Amino acid sequence: MPLNFEIDNVDLKILEILMKNAKKPFTEVAKQVFVSGGTVHVRMRKLEDAGIVTGTTLQIDPTKLGYDITAFIGIFLTKSELYDDVIRQLKEIKEITNVHYTTGNYSMFATIHCKDTQHLKDLLHDKIQRVEGITRTETMISLEESINRNISLGSS
């Protein structure tokens, strides 16, 4: 894919529709955008090749699977050079769903899902705080997720 690939309004509309429902058939997307199903398919392939679309995901509600606590953990590293080693170790902890390398107070900021407070305590004590390179953590428990959305591509 050429580096000068430009996104036009058709691409933006296709993305907007599929970000709301990635399971929507390309033929239905095509009707909404007033193009052919083949055009949607070709456009999506180009967006994937350009690295704009990196995949599709299935969103679940962790609470329905027994993970009643969502928490955010600010992680302090001994040295920033240890980031790659720490990330490698954190990837092994299945309850961690995302990690950001950040500026500000924390070196890293992670999201975790736990079944209950005992699970959270065990996870922090037995796994996260034992990771080589982590000096300390600060944990914030989420009481409610009020917004969870993709970035808006349109003017609406």
N, C-alpha and C positions, 0 to 999 in steps of 0.2 A: 504494500500500500504506500503510495507516495506521501512524503511528509507534508505536502501542501494540500492535503485532503481538507475540503471545506464542507462544513455542515450547513445545509440550507433549511428552509422552513418545513419542507416535507420530512426531512430527517428529524427535526425537532418535534414535529407533531407525532410521528411514529414512536419516538422515544417517550413522549409524554403519555401516550395511550398505553404503551407496554409497561411503563413504570407503575401505572395504576393497577394493571392486571397482566402480568407476564404470561399468563396462560391463554390470553385471547388469541384466537387463530389469526394468522396473517391475512386471511381472506376478509375477516371482519374489520381488521385494522385498515385494510386497503379501502373498504367501502367508506370508512369515516374520513380518510385522507383524500379520497377521490383519485386513487391510482389503482393499478392492478396488483393482485396478490404476488405476482412475480417481482414487481418493483419493490414491494415491501421486503421480500426475501433477499433481493440483491442489495438493497439499502442496509439491511441488518447485517449481512455478511461484510459489507464495507466498514460498517461501524465496529464490528468485531475485529476485523483485520487492522483497523486504525487504533485499537486498544481503548476505544470509547466505551463499548459494551464489553464487559469482562466476564459475563456469565449471567445466569438467572439463579435466584435462590427461592427456597421455600420458607416463608415466615411462619414461625410457630409461637404459641403463647406458652412460655416455660411454666407458668403457674398451673396450666392444665396437665402438665407432666410431673407435677409435684415439686417444682423448683419455686418456692414461695418467696424467696429473697433475691432481689437484684441489688448488688452493691458495686460501688466504684472504689477503686483502690489507687491512691496516690503512692507511687513507689519511688523511694530515694535510693540511688545507686552509690556505691563506694567511690567509683570512678566512671565517668561517661564512656571510657574505652571498653567497659565491660558490657555495654548494651547488647552486642551480638550474642555473647555467651548467655546473658540473662534471658534474652528473648528465646533462645534455643531451649532453655530449661522451662520457661513459662509455657511454651507450646505443648509441653507434655501434660499440663494440667487441664483436664477436659472442661472444667467449670469456667475457665477463662474464655470469654467469647470474643473479646477484642482488646488490643493494646495499642496505645498511641505513644510515640516518643515526643515529649513536650518541652516547651519552655516554661519558665515560671518556677513555682515551688517544687514541683515534682519532676523527676527525670522521665518517668513513664506514668501513664494513667490507664488503668485496666477496668474492664467490666466483667463481673462474675455473676453466676447464678448458683444459688444454694437451696437445698431443701428446707433448711431451718437454721436457727441461730447456732445450734451445736455443729452443724455441717460447716457453717461459715467459720466458726472458731477453729475447728479442726483443720480446715483448709488453710487458714491464715497461719496457724501455729506449726502444723506438720508439713506443709508444702511451700507456700509462698515465702514465708519469712526464713525458710531454710535454703532458699536459692542463693548460691554463691554469687556475691556481688550486690545483693540487696542489703542496705544498712537498716532501713526501717520502712514501715508503711503507715498510711492513714486511710481508714475505711469510712465510707459514707454509705449508709443504707438508703436505697430509693424507697420512698413511700408510695409514689405513683409516677408512671410514665404518662405525661400529658401530650407530648408530641413525638411522633416517630414517623418521619417521612423522607422521601427523596428530595433532592434539590429541585426547585421549580425551574423549568426551562422556558415556560411561556410568560406572558404578561399578566395572566390571570391569577 
